[in-house]
Amino acid sequence: MDDPRRPAYAHLPPSELANRAARAVALLADCRLCPRDCGVDRLADRWSACKTGRHAVVSSCFPHFGEEDCLRGRYGSGTIFFVHCNLRCVFCQNYDISQGQRPASTRGISPSRLAALMLELQARGCHNINFVTPEHVVPQILEALVPAVEGGLRLPLVYNTSAYDSLESLELMDGVFDIYMPDFKLWSDERSREWLKASDYPATARTAICAMHDQVGPLDIDEAGLARRGLLVRHLMMPGCFEETASILRWLAEELGPGTYVNLMDQYLPAGKVDGRHYPELKRLVPVAEYAKAVRLAEDIGLRLDRRAA
C-alpha cells in the first residue's frame, strides 16, 4: 500500500513532474504566472515587476528555527529565500532582499544547483523544504525539483507565499506541494493599494487561498508534532488595523471552516520605507490589548491558532 506520509510529489507518475516543469518553464516566454500579468519573455532573460529573468536568485539557504513549531521541529525547516517579490510592501522587513536588490539576470541559480541546495538541507536533517517568496519563480522551482527528486529528495514541500499568486501557477503545483503557507496581509483594496502597491491583493489572496485549501485541505500534524500536509495561514497584525484582522479571521472561519490553522502574529516592526516622513501611520507597534482582542475573536469563531498566539 502507498504510504500516505510520503511527500505529494512521490505519488505522481514518474514522468508527470518533468512534464509539469516543462509546461511551467514554457510559460515564461509570455509570463503571466503571477497576477501582474507582465507578458515579458523571461526565457530571453527579460524581466518586469518581479525583476527576475530566466533563473531564480537565492538570497540564503539554511535550517530555520524561527518558523512555526510544526515546521521547524527539532532540526529546523529547510528554508530557501528567493530574491525579489511581486509585491511592493512599504513595511517589508526583508526590504533589502525583496525590493532593494538590482534586477536579476545572469546572477540566477541553475536548476541543478537549486536541486543541490534542497538535498543539502535534507542531509542536514531538516524536516521540510520551505520556499520563501516563491510566487515569481514557480517554474524554476518545479524545474529544479526534477533533479532533486531523482537525487533522492523525500521531504515535504512548503510553499511560503504572500498569497499574491495566480491560479495558473497553483494548478501547476497541484499534487506537488504538501503544505501551503500563505500570508493574508490586508482585507481592504484601499490599504492594499497604498501599502502593497496592489489594489487587487485582497481578492487575489482570497481566490488563491481557497485554491490552496482545495488542493491540500486542513493542516495535518503527525504524532511527532510535524506538519505533513495542509494549509497554514499567517496573518501579521498591522497597527490601527484591527478591523482588517477581524475581517480576515471571520472570512477564514466562514469560507474554509472553523478548524483552519492560523498563526496570528504580533511582531510587526516599522521597516522598509516606513519612517517619520513616509507612512507615519505605520511607525508604531500593535498594542498588546489589540492583539489580545484578536486572539479572543479567533478563539471565539473556532479557528485553530498556532500555540504561540493562543
Secondary structure, DSSP 8 states (H G I E B T S, - for coil): ---TTS-GGGGS-TTHHHHHHHHHHHGGGG--SSTT-----GGGT--STT-B-SS--EEEEEEESSS-HHHHTTT-EEEEEES--S---TT-TTHHHHTSS--BSTT---HHHHHHHHHHHHHTT-S-EEEES-TT-HHHHHHHHHHHHHTT--S-EEEEE-S---HHHHHHHTTT-SEEEEB---S-HHHIIIIIS-TTHHHHHHHHHHHHHHHH-B-EE-TTS-EEEEEEEEEE--TT-HHHHHHHHHHHHHHT-TT-EEEEE------TT-SSSS-GGGSS---HHHHHHHHHHHHHTT-EE-TTT-
